[in-house]
Amino acid sequence: MNKSELKHLEEKIAEEISKTEAAIIHYKETHLTHSSRKRYW
């Protein structure tokens, strides 16, 4: 594997990670009820 292929792979992985993080944040925001939010904040 050459450097440009490796760079491309790193970018794909970073993209997947950010998508996953965004999905987790979205899930937490939409699925936590107001009563459970009080415990976290």
URHULIN-V917865 format. One record per helix or strand of 3 or more residues. SS is the DSSP state (@ for helix, = for strand). FROM is the first residue (numbers start at 1). TO is the last residue. Records with the same first field share a line. If there is no record, write none. Layout:
BEGIN
SS=FROM-TO  FROM-TO
END
This chain:
BEGIN
@=3-31  34-40
END
